[in-house]
Amino acid sequence: MDRNIYQKLETWQKSPRRKPLVINGARQVGKTYSLKHFGKKNYEKYVYFNFEKDEKIGRYFEETLDPHHLINIFKIHSNIEIEPHNTLLIFDEVQECSHALNSLKYFCEDAPDFHVAAAGSLLGVKTARQKGFPVGKVNFLHLYPLTFFEFLGAIGKQKMRVMLEEQQNYEPLPVALHEQLIQLLKIYFFTGGMPEVVAEYAKNENLETVREIQLEILNAYEKDFAKHAPPFEMMKITTVWNQVHRQLSKENKKFIFAAIRKSARARDYEEAVQWLVDAGLIYKSYLIESPKFPLDAYAKHQAYKIFLLDVGLLGAHSNLSAKTIIDGDSLFIEFKGSLTENYVAQELIATKNQHPFYWASEGTAEIDFLIEEDHGIVPLEVKAGNNKKKKSLLVYDQKYSPSKLLRTTTLNLKHDGKIYNYPLYLISRLLN
């Protein structure tokens, strides 16, 4: 699979500021595969260590954190000559060994010519809580599920992907091509971007097997709660996790803790929500009442929506039927457009590095996303299906007069005055 992260890994490899690399991301988004593929393609050799499968590796770090001593041990253990610049060292499931995480500081300071990349399925949780983590001594990358463009490449539609990436104007695409892309987007809404799921679909196009794999992934996540979460938070984490799809299906998608039970309060679940965020399983979108730079400074951190990391897993969690793919635009408007909004959130995060924020005005209007660009803050309204309504955009325009008003629907590309309509499949080209 041609993943966007490969370009970032190549930039890291060649950077004069290169430090040991830490790749964050949820379980099964492809961290191990990506690092092995990168090591095979871009280095003379790579050495792979998995701290979960081989406990002996972790014991080496208990004896010493000196990188040169460790390199000599690794040579003997792997029977591979490890050379500066020519060998990639991969530390996988590194969250299982705090000493290995701390050793990255010494690789940075004392052995900068050795290329080290660390990854782990709950690394975000570990690094958020570990004292002494080598902040400032590592580079970070985050790997997400496959985006829609990556999905196109993975299922043999690479030429279509390149054409969309090179789209330079707002001229509508040919109708036949637009309709084909909408159909492919429906399939992506069902499959999502988990690599194993996409690989299965690309091979067999069997949606039943796709759903089986998605349920296996969801089950693995819940096992992680029991295995890795603090025991006193485990039940709360599971409760929040099981509420995401239910609350997204509401007209007002703000996460309401009282919907869990009447006496539930946000502060009782803060740690549980943050654990899921650190694990890369959910994203929070904060309410903005006054859209000013920087948005995060004006966010109401007690009011937020929660999105799942992957639209396909959201559908599986909601027991969404595969028949919705053939039922017109029903897939886009299912659960009051929650699938569509979740898809847009994960595309913006993965391709634009945009933390999601939304805007609401005293119950009269709501903008689904606010986008920070160099010259201002731009509103983005998400409409399920081919809905042409733009009331909230016009309300926002009257109050703040932004340079652009953005809308994304299943309609074709269109530019009308200040309003720019992007088809959902082109959301990653937003503002390009």
C-alpha positions as CSV (number, residue, x, y, z in Angstrom):
1,M,0.0,0.0,0.0
2,D,1.3,3.5,-0.9
3,R,0.9,5.4,2.3
4,N,1.3,9.1,2.7
5,I,3.6,8.6,5.7
6,Y,6.4,7.2,3.4
7,Q,7.1,10.7,2.1
8,K,7.4,12.0,5.7
9,L,9.7,9.1,6.6
10,E,12.0,9.9,3.7
11,T,12.0,13.6,4.9
12,W,13.0,12.4,8.4
13,Q,15.7,10.1,7.0
14,K,17.4,13.0,5.1
15,S,16.8,15.7,7.6
16,P,19.9,17.4,9.2
17,R,17.8,17.6,12.3
18,R,16.9,14.0,12.4
19,K,16.5,12.4,15.8
20,P,15.1,9.0,16.9
21,L,11.6,8.8,15.5
22,V,8.5,8.0,17.5
23,I,5.4,6.9,15.5
24,N,2.1,7.3,17.3
25,G,-1.2,5.8,16.2
26,A,-3.9,3.4,17.2
27,R,-3.6,-0.4,17.0
28,Q,-3.7,-1.9,13.5
29,V,-3.3,1.4,11.5
30,G,-0.2,0.0,9.8
31,K,2.7,1.3,11.8
32,T,4.8,-2.0,11.8
33,Y,4.1,-2.6,8.1
34,S,5.0,1.0,7.2
35,L,8.3,0.9,9.1
36,K,9.3,-2.5,7.7
37,H,8.4,-1.4,4.1
38,F,10.4,1.8,4.6
39,G,13.4,0.0,6.0
40,K,13.4,-2.5,3.1
41,K,13.1,0.2,0.5
42,N,15.2,3.0,1.8
43,Y,18.1,1.3,3.7
44,E,20.5,-1.5,2.9
45,K,19.0,-3.4,5.8
46,Y,16.8,-3.1,8.8
47,V,16.7,-4.8,12.2
48,Y,13.3,-5.3,13.8
49,F,12.7,-5.8,17.6
50,N,9.3,-6.4,19.1
51,F,9.2,-5.8,22.8
52,E,5.9,-7.5,23.3
53,K,6.9,-10.8,21.6
54,D,10.5,-11.0,22.8
55,E,10.9,-10.1,26.4
56,K,14.6,-10.8,26.2
57,I,15.1,-7.5,24.2
58,G,13.7,-5.5,27.1
59,R,16.1,-7.0,29.5
60,Y,19.1,-5.7,27.5
61,F,17.9,-2.2,28.3
62,E,17.8,-3.0,32.0
63,E,21.6,-3.7,31.8
64,T,22.6,-0.5,29.9
65,L,21.2,2.5,28.1
66,D,24.5,3.2,26.4
67,P,23.6,3.2,22.7
68,H,27.0,1.9,21.5
69,H,26.9,-1.0,24.0
70,L,23.3,-1.7,22.9
71,I,24.3,-1.7,19.2
72,N,26.9,-4.4,20.0
73,I,24.3,-6.5,21.8
74,F,21.8,-6.0,18.9
75,K,24.5,-7.2,16.4
76,I,24.9,-10.5,18.3
77,H,21.2,-11.0,18.9
78,S,20.1,-10.3,15.3
79,N,23.3,-11.6,13.6
80,I,23.2,-8.5,11.4
81,E,25.9,-6.0,11.1
82,I,24.3,-2.7,12.2
83,E,25.9,0.3,10.5
84,P,25.4,4.1,10.9
85,H,23.1,5.6,8.2
86,N,22.7,2.2,6.3
87,T,20.7,0.3,8.9
88,L,17.2,1.2,10.3
89,L,16.6,0.0,13.9
90,I,12.9,-0.6,14.5
91,F,11.7,-0.8,18.1
92,D,8.1,-2.1,17.9
93,E,5.6,-2.2,20.8
94,V,8.1,-0.1,22.6
95,Q,5.5,1.0,25.2
96,E,6.2,-2.4,26.9
97,C,9.8,-1.2,27.8
98,S,10.1,2.2,29.5
99,H,13.9,1.8,29.5
100,A,13.9,1.5,25.7
101,L,11.8,4.6,25.4
102,N,14.3,6.5,27.6
103,S,17.2,5.1,25.6
104,L,16.1,7.3,22.7
105,K,17.6,10.3,24.5
106,Y,21.0,8.7,24.5
107,F,20.7,7.6,20.8
108,C,20.0,11.2,20.1
109,E,22.9,12.6,22.1
110,D,25.6,10.0,21.8
111,A,24.9,8.0,18.6
112,P,23.1,10.4,16.2
113,D,24.4,8.6,13.1
114,F,22.3,5.5,13.9
115,H,18.7,5.7,12.6
116,V,16.1,4.5,15.2
117,A,12.3,4.4,14.8
118,A,10.0,3.4,17.6
119,A,6.3,2.5,17.4
120,G,3.6,1.0,19.6
121,S,-0.1,0.4,19.6
122,L,-0.6,2.3,22.9
123,L,2.5,4.6,22.7
124,G,0.4,7.7,23.0
125,V,-1.0,6.5,26.3
126,K,2.5,5.6,27.5
127,T,4.2,8.8,26.5
128,A,1.4,10.9,27.9
129,R,2.0,9.5,31.4
130,Q,5.6,8.5,31.6
131,K,7.9,10.6,33.6
132,G,11.3,11.2,32.1
133,F,10.2,10.7,28.5
134,P,12.9,12.2,26.3
135,V,11.0,15.3,25.2
136,G,13.0,17.3,22.7
137,K,15.2,14.3,21.9
138,V,12.9,12.6,19.4
139,N,10.9,13.4,16.3
140,F,7.2,12.5,16.1
141,L,4.9,11.3,13.4
142,H,1.3,10.1,13.6
143,L,-0.1,7.4,11.4
144,Y,-3.8,7.3,10.8
145,P,-6.1,4.9,8.9
146,L,-5.9,5.1,5.1
147,T,-7.4,8.4,3.8
148,F,-9.8,8.2,0.9
149,F,-7.0,9.0,-1.6
150,E,-4.9,6.3,-0.1
151,F,-7.9,3.9,-0.3
152,L,-8.2,4.7,-4.1
153,G,-4.5,3.8,-4.6
154,A,-4.9,0.6,-2.6
155,I,-7.8,-0.7,-4.6
156,G,-6.2,-0.1,-8.0
157,K,-7.5,3.4,-8.7
158,Q,-4.1,5.1,-8.6
159,K,-4.7,7.1,-11.8
160,M,-7.9,8.4,-10.4
161,R,-6.1,9.4,-7.2
162,V,-3.3,11.2,-9.1
163,M,-6.0,13.1,-11.1
164,L,-7.7,14.3,-8.0
165,E,-4.4,15.3,-6.3
166,E,-3.6,17.4,-9.4
167,Q,-7.0,19.1,-9.7
168,Q,-6.3,22.8,-9.9
169,N,-9.6,24.6,-10.5
170,Y,-13.2,24.6,-9.5
171,E,-14.5,23.3,-12.8
172,P,-17.0,20.4,-12.2
173,L,-15.6,17.0,-13.0
174,P,-17.3,15.0,-15.8
175,V,-20.6,13.6,-14.5
176,A,-19.7,10.0,-15.1
177,L,-16.4,10.4,-13.2
178,H,-18.2,12.2,-10.4
179,E,-20.8,9.5,-10.0
180,Q,-18.1,6.8,-10.0
181,L,-16.2,8.6,-7.2
182,I,-19.4,9.0,-5.2
183,Q,-19.9,5.2,-5.5
184,L,-16.3,4.6,-4.4
185,L,-16.8,7.0,-1.5
186,K,-19.8,4.9,-0.4
187,I,-17.6,1.8,-0.3
188,Y,-15.0,3.7,1.7
189,F,-17.7,4.8,4.2
190,F,-18.4,1.1,4.8
191,T,-14.8,-0.2,4.7
192,G,-13.1,2.7,6.3
193,G,-9.3,2.9,6.2
194,M,-7.9,0.2,8.5
195,P,-5.2,-1.5,6.4
196,E,-6.3,-5.1,6.9
197,V,-9.9,-4.2,6.0
198,V,-8.8,-2.3,2.8
199,A,-6.5,-5.1,1.8
200,E,-9.3,-7.7,2.1
201,Y,-11.7,-5.5,0.1
202,A,-9.0,-4.9,-2.6
203,K,-8.5,-8.7,-2.9
204,N,-12.0,-10.1,-2.7
205,E,-14.5,-7.2,-2.5
206,N,-16.4,-9.1,0.1
207,L,-18.2,-6.8,2.5
208,E,-19.2,-9.6,4.8
209,T,-15.6,-10.4,5.4
210,V,-14.8,-6.7,5.7
211,R,-17.4,-6.5,8.6
212,E,-15.9,-9.5,10.3
213,I,-12.5,-8.0,10.3
214,Q,-13.8,-4.6,11.6
215,L,-15.6,-6.4,14.5
216,E,-12.3,-8.3,15.3
217,I,-10.5,-4.9,15.5
218,L,-13.2,-3.4,17.7
219,N,-12.9,-6.5,20.0
220,A,-9.1,-6.1,20.1
221,Y,-9.5,-2.5,21.2
222,E,-11.8,-3.5,24.1
223,K,-9.3,-6.1,25.1
224,D,-6.7,-3.4,25.3
225,F,-9.0,-1.5,27.7
226,A,-8.9,-4.5,30.1
227,K,-5.2,-5.1,29.6
228,H,-3.7,-1.6,29.6
229,A,-6.1,0.9,31.1
230,P,-6.0,1.7,34.8
231,P,-8.4,-0.7,36.5
232,F,-10.5,2.0,38.2
233,E,-11.0,3.7,34.8
234,M,-11.6,0.6,32.6
235,M,-15.4,0.6,33.0
236,K,-15.7,4.3,32.3
237,I,-13.4,4.0,29.2
238,T,-15.7,1.2,27.9
239,T,-18.8,3.2,28.6
240,V,-17.5,6.3,26.7
241,W,-16.3,4.1,23.8
242,N,-19.8,2.5,23.5
243,Q,-21.5,5.9,23.6
244,V,-19.6,7.5,20.7
245,H,-21.8,6.1,17.9
246,R,-25.0,6.7,19.9
247,Q,-24.3,10.3,20.6
248,L,-23.1,11.1,17.0
249,S,-26.5,9.9,15.8
250,K,-28.2,12.8,17.7
251,E,-29.2,16.0,16.0
252,N,-26.9,17.9,18.4
253,K,-23.7,15.8,18.3
254,K,-22.2,17.4,21.4
255,F,-21.1,14.7,23.8
256,I,-23.6,14.7,26.6
257,F,-22.5,12.8,29.7
258,A,-26.0,12.9,31.2
259,A,-27.0,10.6,28.3
260,I,-24.9,7.9,29.9
261,R,-26.8,8.2,33.1
262,K,-28.6,11.2,34.6
263,S,-26.1,11.7,37.4
264,A,-23.0,11.4,35.2
265,R,-20.8,14.5,35.0
266,A,-18.1,15.4,32.6
267,R,-15.4,15.6,35.3
268,D,-16.2,12.0,36.3
269,Y,-15.2,10.8,32.8
270,E,-12.3,13.2,31.9
271,E,-9.6,10.6,32.5
272,A,-11.5,8.0,30.5
273,V,-12.0,10.3,27.5
274,Q,-8.4,11.4,27.6
275,W,-7.2,7.7,27.7
276,L,-9.1,7.1,24.5
277,V,-7.7,10.3,22.9
278,D,-4.1,9.3,23.9
279,A,-4.7,5.8,22.5
280,G,-5.6,7.4,19.1
281,L,-9.1,5.9,19.2
282,I,-11.2,9.1,19.3
283,Y,-10.8,12.7,18.4
284,K,-12.4,15.7,20.2
285,S,-13.8,18.7,18.4
286,Y,-14.2,21.7,20.7
287,L,-16.9,24.3,20.6
288,I,-15.8,27.8,19.5
289,E,-18.1,30.7,20.3
290,S,-15.7,33.4,19.1
291,P,-13.7,32.4,16.0
292,K,-10.3,34.1,16.6
293,F,-6.6,33.1,16.2
294,P,-5.6,30.7,17.6
295,L,-8.8,28.7,17.8
296,D,-7.5,26.5,20.6
297,A,-7.2,29.6,22.9
298,Y,-10.9,30.4,22.4
299,A,-12.2,26.8,22.7
300,K,-14.7,25.8,25.3
301,H,-12.9,22.7,26.5
302,Q,-15.9,21.5,28.5
303,A,-18.1,21.3,25.4
304,Y,-17.0,19.0,22.6
305,K,-18.1,16.4,20.1
306,I,-16.3,13.0,19.9
307,F,-15.4,11.3,16.6
308,L,-14.1,7.8,16.1
309,L,-10.7,7.2,14.4
310,D,-12.3,5.5,11.4
311,V,-15.6,5.9,9.6
312,G,-15.7,2.1,8.8
313,L,-15.3,1.2,12.4
314,L,-18.0,3.7,13.3
315,G,-20.4,1.9,10.9
316,A,-19.4,-1.5,12.3
317,H,-19.9,-0.2,15.9
318,S,-23.4,0.9,14.8
319,N,-24.2,-2.3,13.0
320,L,-24.7,-0.5,9.7
321,S,-26.0,-2.8,6.9
322,A,-24.0,-3.1,3.7
323,K,-27.2,-2.6,1.7
324,T,-27.0,1.1,2.4
325,I,-24.3,1.3,-0.2
326,I,-26.8,0.7,-2.9
327,D,-29.7,2.8,-1.4
328,G,-29.1,6.2,-3.1
329,D,-27.6,8.7,-0.7
330,S,-28.9,6.9,2.4
331,L,-25.4,6.0,3.5
332,F,-24.4,9.7,3.7
333,I,-27.5,10.7,5.7
334,E,-27.6,7.7,8.0
335,F,-27.6,8.5,11.7
336,K,-28.3,12.2,10.9
337,G,-25.1,12.5,8.9
338,S,-22.8,11.2,11.6
339,L,-20.9,9.0,9.2
340,T,-20.3,12.0,6.9
341,E,-19.2,14.3,9.6
342,N,-16.9,11.6,11.1
343,Y,-15.4,11.1,7.7
344,V,-14.7,14.8,7.2
345,A,-13.1,15.0,10.7
346,Q,-10.7,12.2,10.1
347,E,-9.8,13.5,6.6
348,L,-9.0,17.0,8.0
349,I,-6.9,15.5,10.8
350,A,-5.0,13.1,8.6
351,T,-4.4,15.3,5.6
352,K,-4.4,18.9,6.9
353,N,-3.1,18.3,10.5
354,Q,-6.2,20.4,11.5
355,H,-7.5,19.9,15.0
356,P,-11.3,19.9,14.7
357,F,-13.3,22.8,16.1
358,Y,-17.0,23.7,15.5
359,W,-19.0,26.9,16.0
360,A,-22.4,27.4,17.4
361,S,-24.5,30.6,17.9
362,E,-27.1,30.4,20.6
363,G,-29.1,27.6,18.9
364,T,-29.7,29.6,15.7
365,A,-26.8,28.2,13.6
366,E,-24.0,25.7,13.7
367,I,-20.9,25.4,11.6
368,D,-19.5,21.8,11.6
369,F,-15.8,22.8,11.2
370,L,-13.6,25.9,11.4
371,I,-10.5,25.8,9.3
372,E,-7.4,27.9,10.2
373,E,-5.5,29.2,7.2
374,D,-2.8,31.9,6.9
375,H,-5.2,34.8,6.2
376,G,-8.1,33.9,8.4
377,I,-10.6,31.4,9.8
378,V,-12.9,29.8,7.3
379,P,-16.2,28.0,8.0
380,L,-16.9,24.5,6.6
381,E,-20.4,23.2,6.6
382,V,-20.9,19.5,6.0
383,K,-24.2,18.4,4.3
384,A,-25.2,14.8,4.0
385,G,-26.1,13.8,0.5
386,N,-26.9,16.5,-2.0
387,N,-28.4,19.0,0.5
388,K,-28.0,22.5,-0.8
389,K,-29.1,24.4,2.3
390,K,-26.6,27.0,3.5
391,K,-28.4,28.8,6.3
392,S,-25.7,28.4,8.9
393,L,-23.0,29.6,6.4
394,L,-25.0,32.7,5.7
395,V,-25.5,33.4,9.4
396,Y,-21.7,33.0,10.0
397,D,-21.0,35.2,7.0
398,Q,-23.2,38.0,8.3
399,K,-21.5,37.9,11.7
400,Y,-17.8,37.5,10.7
401,S,-17.5,38.1,6.9
402,P,-14.8,35.4,6.2
403,S,-13.0,35.4,2.9
404,K,-14.6,32.1,1.9
405,L,-17.6,30.0,2.8
406,L,-16.9,26.3,2.4
407,R,-19.4,23.5,2.0
408,T,-19.0,19.8,1.3
409,T,-21.7,17.6,-0.1
410,T,-22.2,14.8,-2.7
411,L,-22.6,17.5,-5.3
412,N,-19.9,18.3,-7.9
413,L,-17.3,21.0,-7.6
414,K,-18.8,24.5,-7.8
415,H,-17.8,28.0,-7.0
416,D,-20.5,30.6,-6.5
417,G,-19.3,34.0,-5.2
418,K,-17.9,33.4,-1.7
419,I,-19.3,29.9,-1.5
420,Y,-17.1,27.0,-2.6
421,N,-18.7,23.5,-2.8
422,Y,-16.3,20.6,-2.5
423,P,-17.6,17.1,-3.2
424,L,-16.9,14.9,-0.2
425,Y,-14.3,12.9,-2.0
426,L,-12.2,16.0,-2.5
427,I,-12.2,17.2,1.1
428,S,-8.4,16.5,1.4
429,R,-7.8,19.2,-1.3
430,L,-9.6,21.8,0.8
431,L,-7.9,25.2,0.4
432,N,-5.2,23.8,-1.8
